[in-house]
Every structure is written in C-alpha cells, then in structure tokens.
C-alpha cells in the first residue's frame, strides 16, 4: 500500500469524543494492549489525524505515528508500535526466503508461511509464542509478520486466507501487504 514515498496531507486535531472511540476500537481489536494503553494513548494528550494518499488516516501523538486506517477497514498499528509491544498483536513468521519479497512490497504467499522456517498459530512446533491462545486466525484479521532469524517484525498486514486453510492448501495469497519496513509510511517524517 505504501510502496512509494509520499507527502502527507492535512493535519487536524482529533476531538476528545472521537479520541475515546478510537481508543475503544483499538482495545477491541488488540485486547492485549490494555495494560499499556495509557502509556500509548494518554487521555490528556492530543491525538492528531494526518491524511495521507489513498484515503488513509494516520493517527499520531506529536511526531510519533501510532495507528493507521484505510477508509473503514481495520485500524492497524504502525511498525514502531509493533516493535515496542510485539506480544500485543497476533503474529506469524515467514521463512528466510520470503524476506526479500516482503521488503520489496510483494503480497505474501502461503508457501513462505507453511515452509519449515514459517510459523502459524496452532502449529505444534510454534509453541505459545505464535499460539494465539490455540485459535486459528480468520480472513480479515490484522497480523504482524516476523521473519525467521530476525528480532523485529517486518510487516503488518491483513489475512486473505485463514490460517487453518493455509495449513490445508499450502498455496495462494496469504497476506495483503499493508505496511512494511522501508516503505513510504516507515520513512514518513512527521517533525
């Protein structure tokens, strides 16, 4: 979505009622963030809305990007938030071979997730780290993509196929690319 660099549009302050609604929506989508929501979205701080190309809204706190949303789609975390609170989001892992495709902005295909280096929720060898409470993820869920052998997440995207179906079919489009390390949103200067 953000393959190329871009210049942001208008910046406006979010009303306190809208700020509460955004906070509630974030907690509904990412319940594991609840213990740290006051640190992430302080009630007394002013949240800003930055309009960026392709009808995307970016929510910022000062010069720190927090979450973004395309039209009425799911609200998604910026990778800076993911790197600070990695355990708060549903995660999957790609194998080493898929890293270069993700970092070039390609759609993530299922073989990169089902190969020996990949991890999906519910895999016996994945352990609790990718367990998601023992539940499979569904189509439309926001997921953080980590890479085999790397410390930080490299992408945030939306599942185009449920993880149960991925394990059965082992082919097809797995994740629609949303925001990855090195894309226009990552390089965006808010200062």
C-alpha positions as CSV (number, residue, x, y, z in Angstrom):
1,X,0.0,0.0,0.0
2,X,2.8,2.4,0.9
3,X,5.5,1.2,-1.6
4,X,6.5,4.7,-2.7
5,X,7.3,7.7,-0.5
6,X,4.6,10.4,-0.3
7,X,3.9,13.7,1.3
8,X,1.3,13.9,3.9
9,X,-1.8,16.0,3.5
10,X,-3.7,18.0,6.1
11,X,-3.2,17.5,9.8
12,X,-6.0,18.1,12.3
13,X,-6.7,17.5,16.0
14,X,-8.9,14.7,16.9
15,X,-11.9,15.6,19.1
16,X,-11.9,14.1,22.6
17,X,-15.1,12.1,21.8
18,X,-13.5,10.7,18.6
19,X,-10.3,10.0,20.6
20,X,-12.2,7.9,23.1
21,X,-13.9,6.0,20.2
22,X,-10.5,5.3,18.6
23,X,-9.1,4.1,21.9
24,X,-12.1,1.8,22.4
25,X,-11.7,0.4,18.9
26,X,-8.0,-0.2,19.4
27,X,-8.7,-2.1,22.7
28,X,-11.5,-4.2,21.0
29,X,-9.1,-5.1,18.1
30,X,-5.9,-5.6,20.3
31,X,-7.1,-6.6,23.8
32,X,-3.5,-7.5,24.9
33,X,-2.6,-3.8,24.6
34,X,-4.9,-2.9,27.5
35,X,-2.2,-2.8,30.3
36,X,-0.2,-0.3,28.2
37,X,-3.0,1.8,26.6
38,X,-2.5,4.8,28.9
39,X,1.2,4.8,28.0
40,X,0.5,4.5,24.3
41,X,-2.6,6.8,24.1
42,X,-2.6,9.1,27.2
43,X,-6.0,10.5,27.9
44,X,-4.7,14.1,28.4
45,X,-2.6,14.2,25.3
46,X,-3.8,15.5,22.0
47,X,-4.1,12.9,19.2
48,X,-3.6,14.2,15.7
49,X,-5.1,12.9,12.4
50,X,-2.9,13.1,9.4
51,X,-4.5,12.5,5.9
52,X,-2.2,10.6,3.6
53,X,-2.7,9.4,0.0
54,X,-5.2,6.6,-0.9
55,X,-7.7,7.6,1.7
56,X,-5.6,6.6,4.6
57,X,-5.8,8.2,8.1
58,X,-2.7,8.2,10.2
59,X,-3.2,8.8,14.0
60,X,-0.2,10.4,15.6
61,X,0.8,11.6,19.1
62,X,3.1,14.6,18.4
63,X,5.7,13.2,15.9
64,X,5.1,9.6,16.8
65,X,2.9,7.6,14.3
66,X,0.7,5.1,16.2
67,X,-2.1,3.6,14.1
68,X,-3.4,4.0,10.6
69,X,-6.6,3.1,8.9
70,X,-7.7,2.8,5.2
71,X,-11.2,4.1,4.9
72,X,-13.4,1.9,7.2
73,X,-11.0,-1.1,7.3
74,X,-9.5,-2.4,10.4
75,X,-7.3,0.0,12.4
76,X,-3.7,-1.2,12.1
77,X,-0.6,-0.4,14.2
78,X,2.4,1.4,12.8
79,X,5.5,-0.8,13.0
80,X,7.1,1.5,15.6
81,X,4.2,0.5,17.9
82,X,4.6,-3.2,17.0
83,X,8.3,-3.0,17.8
84,X,7.6,-1.5,21.2
85,X,4.8,-4.0,22.1
86,X,5.4,-7.1,19.9
87,X,3.5,-9.6,22.1
88,X,0.3,-7.5,21.9
89,X,-0.6,-8.5,18.4
90,X,-1.4,-11.7,16.6
91,X,1.8,-12.9,14.9
92,X,3.0,-15.3,12.3
93,X,6.5,-15.9,10.9
94,X,7.9,-16.2,7.4
95,X,10.9,-18.2,6.3
96,X,14.2,-16.6,5.3
97,X,13.4,-16.9,1.5
98,X,10.3,-14.7,1.8
99,X,12.0,-11.7,3.5
100,X,13.2,-10.1,0.3
101,X,9.7,-10.3,-1.2
102,X,8.1,-8.7,1.8
103,X,10.7,-5.9,1.9
104,X,10.0,-5.1,-1.8
105,X,6.3,-4.8,-1.2
106,X,5.0,-8.0,-2.7
107,X,1.9,-9.8,-1.5
108,X,2.9,-12.5,0.9
109,X,2.2,-16.0,-0.4
110,X,1.3,-19.0,1.7
111,X,4.4,-21.1,1.0
112,X,6.5,-18.6,2.9
113,X,4.4,-19.3,6.0
114,X,4.0,-23.0,5.7
115,X,7.6,-24.0,4.9
116,X,9.9,-25.3,7.7
117,X,11.0,-21.7,8.7
118,X,7.5,-20.3,8.9
119,X,5.1,-20.4,11.9
120,X,1.4,-20.2,12.1
121,X,-0.9,-20.1,15.2
122,X,-1.8,-23.5,16.3
123,X,1.3,-25.3,14.9
124,X,2.6,-27.8,17.5
125,X,6.2,-26.7,16.9
126,X,5.3,-23.0,17.1
127,X,4.8,-23.1,20.9
128,X,2.9,-20.4,22.8
129,X,4.8,-17.6,21.1
130,X,2.7,-18.0,18.0
131,X,-0.1,-19.7,19.7
132,X,-2.8,-17.0,19.7
133,X,-4.4,-18.9,22.5
134,X,-4.6,-22.0,20.4
135,X,-7.0,-20.4,17.9
136,X,-6.5,-20.1,14.2
137,X,-6.7,-16.6,12.7
138,X,-9.5,-15.8,10.3
139,X,-9.8,-13.9,7.0
140,X,-9.6,-10.2,7.6
141,X,-7.6,-10.4,10.8
142,X,-4.7,-8.0,11.2
143,X,-1.5,-9.8,11.7
144,X,2.1,-8.9,12.4
145,X,4.7,-10.7,10.3
146,X,8.0,-11.6,11.8
147,X,10.9,-13.1,9.8
148,X,12.9,-16.2,10.6
149,X,16.2,-15.3,12.3
150,X,15.2,-11.6,12.8
151,X,14.5,-9.8,16.0
152,X,11.8,-7.3,14.9
153,X,8.6,-7.6,12.9
154,X,9.0,-6.7,9.2
155,X,5.3,-6.2,8.2
156,X,1.8,-5.6,9.3
157,X,-1.0,-6.9,7.0
158,X,-4.4,-8.3,6.7
159,X,-5.0,-12.1,6.2
160,X,-6.6,-13.0,2.9
161,X,-6.8,-16.7,3.9
162,X,-7.5,-18.1,7.4
163,X,-4.5,-20.0,9.0
164,X,-6.5,-23.2,9.1
165,X,-7.0,-23.0,5.3
166,X,-3.3,-22.1,4.8
167,X,-2.2,-25.3,6.6
168,X,-4.5,-27.4,4.3
169,X,-3.9,-25.7,0.9
170,X,-0.3,-24.6,1.3
171,X,-0.6,-22.2,-1.6
172,X,-2.3,-19.0,-2.6
173,X,-2.2,-15.4,-1.3
174,X,-1.8,-15.3,2.4
175,X,-1.5,-11.7,3.4
176,X,-2.3,-8.5,1.6
177,X,0.6,-6.1,2.1
178,X,-0.2,-3.2,4.4
179,X,2.9,-1.6,5.9
180,X,6.4,-3.0,5.8
181,X,9.9,-1.8,6.9
182,X,11.3,0.6,4.4
183,X,8.0,1.7,2.8
184,X,6.7,5.2,2.5
185,X,4.9,5.1,5.8
186,X,8.1,3.9,7.6
187,X,10.1,6.7,6.0
188,X,7.5,9.4,6.7
189,X,9.0,12.4,8.5
190,X,6.4,13.9,11.0
191,X,8.7,16.5,12.5
